[in-house]
Amino acid sequence: MANIKEAKVLPIVENPTDEQVEVSKEELTKRRTEITDYYKENIKHLKVQLEYEQLLKDIEETRAQRVQHQMFLAQAMAPPPDGDPSGATQAAVDFKAMQEEVKAKGGEEFAPKRTMQRPE
C-alpha cells in the first residue's frame, strides 16, 4: 500500500526545462499509480463502512416502525376521552340529535335516496 506521507513534494518551477517536464510526467504517472492503488485499497474498507451504515439505517427504520405500532396500540387501547362515556365524537352526537329531531317532526329517516335511473 502506498503511503501518502512518504510522497516527495517537488518544488514549483516557473519556467521548467524539457528535462524537468519529462521527469515531472514520469513522476505524475507514478503518483497516479500510487493514488489509484491507495483508492483500490480503501474501497474494501468503504464497502464495509457502507454495509455498516445501511445496517444502522435499517435498525433506525425498524425502531421507528415499532414506536409507530406501539402508539397505534396505545391509542386503540386508551379509554375514551372525558365527556361522552360511549366514546362518540361530537359530530356523531350532533348527527344523532338531528335524526331524533327530524323523526319527532314526522320527517323521513336519514337514509340514502336513489338518484340514478336505469337506462330504458
C-alpha positions as CSV (number, residue, x, y, z in Angstrom):
1,M,0.0,0.0,0.0
2,A,1.4,3.4,-0.9
3,N,1.8,5.8,1.9
4,I,0.8,9.4,1.2
5,K,3.1,10.8,3.8
6,E,6.2,9.4,2.0
7,A,5.4,11.3,-1.2
8,K,8.0,13.9,-2.1
9,V,7.0,17.4,-2.8
10,L,8.6,18.8,-5.8
11,P,9.5,22.5,-5.9
12,I,7.4,24.7,-8.2
13,V,9.4,25.9,-11.2
14,E,8.2,28.9,-13.2
15,N,9.9,28.0,-16.4
16,P,10.7,24.3,-16.4
17,T,13.1,22.8,-18.9
18,D,12.2,19.9,-21.2
19,E,14.1,17.5,-18.9
20,Q,12.2,18.8,-15.9
21,V,8.9,18.4,-17.8
22,E,9.8,14.8,-18.7
23,V,10.7,14.0,-15.2
24,S,7.5,15.5,-13.9
25,K,5.5,13.5,-16.4
26,E,7.1,10.3,-15.1
27,E,6.6,11.5,-11.6
28,L,2.9,12.3,-12.4
29,T,2.4,8.8,-13.8
30,K,4.0,7.3,-10.7
31,R,1.8,9.4,-8.4
32,R,-1.3,8.5,-10.4
33,T,-0.5,4.8,-9.9
34,E,0.1,5.4,-6.2
35,I,-3.2,7.2,-5.8
36,T,-5.1,4.6,-7.7
37,D,-3.6,1.8,-5.5
38,Y,-4.5,3.8,-2.5
39,Y,-8.1,4.2,-3.6
40,K,-8.3,0.5,-4.5
41,E,-7.0,-0.5,-1.1
42,N,-9.6,1.8,0.6
43,I,-12.5,0.5,-1.4
44,K,-12.5,-2.6,0.8
45,H,-12.9,-0.5,3.9
46,L,-15.5,1.7,2.3
47,K,-17.6,-1.2,1.4
48,V,-17.6,-2.4,4.9
49,Q,-18.5,1.1,6.1
50,L,-21.4,1.2,3.6
51,E,-22.7,-2.1,4.9
52,Y,-22.4,-0.8,8.5
53,E,-24.3,2.5,7.6
54,Q,-27.0,0.5,5.8
55,L,-27.5,-1.7,8.8
56,L,-27.8,1.3,11.1
57,K,-30.4,2.8,8.7
58,D,-32.4,-0.4,8.8
59,I,-32.2,-0.5,12.6
60,E,-33.5,3.0,12.8
61,E,-36.3,2.4,10.4
62,T,-37.3,-0.7,12.4
63,R,-37.3,1.2,15.6
64,A,-39.4,4.0,14.1
65,Q,-42.0,1.4,12.9
66,R,-42.0,-0.3,16.3
67,V,-42.7,3.0,18.0
68,Q,-45.5,3.8,15.5
69,H,-47.1,0.4,16.1
70,Q,-46.9,0.9,19.9
71,M,-48.5,4.3,19.6
72,F,-51.3,2.8,17.5
73,L,-51.9,0.1,20.0
74,A,-51.8,2.6,22.9
75,Q,-54.4,4.8,21.1
76,A,-56.6,1.8,20.4
77,M,-56.5,0.6,24.0
78,A,-56.9,4.0,25.6
79,P,-60.2,4.8,27.3
80,P,-62.5,7.3,25.5
81,P,-61.8,11.0,26.2
82,D,-63.7,12.7,29.0
83,G,-67.2,13.7,28.2
84,D,-69.4,11.1,26.5
85,P,-68.8,7.7,28.1
86,S,-69.8,5.9,24.9
87,G,-66.8,7.4,23.2
88,A,-68.9,9.0,20.4
89,T,-67.5,12.1,18.8
90,Q,-69.2,15.4,18.9
91,A,-70.2,15.1,15.3
92,A,-71.8,11.7,15.9
93,V,-73.7,13.1,18.9
94,D,-75.0,16.1,16.8
95,F,-76.0,13.8,13.9
96,K,-77.9,11.5,16.2
97,A,-79.7,14.6,17.8
98,M,-80.6,15.8,14.3
99,Q,-82.1,12.4,13.4
100,E,-84.2,12.4,16.5
101,E,-85.4,15.9,15.8
102,V,-86.4,15.1,12.3
103,K,-88.2,11.9,13.5
104,A,-90.1,13.9,16.1
105,K,-91.3,16.3,13.4
106,G,-92.6,13.4,11.4
107,G,-89.9,13.6,8.7
108,E,-88.2,10.8,6.9
109,E,-85.3,8.9,8.4
110,F,-81.8,9.6,7.2
111,A,-81.4,7.0,4.5
112,P,-79.7,7.2,1.2
113,K,-82.0,8.1,-1.6
114,R,-81.6,6.6,-5.1
115,T,-80.9,9.3,-7.6
116,M,-79.7,7.2,-10.6
117,Q,-82.2,6.0,-13.1
118,R,-82.0,2.8,-15.0
119,P,-81.5,3.2,-18.7
120,E,-84.6,2.1,-20.7
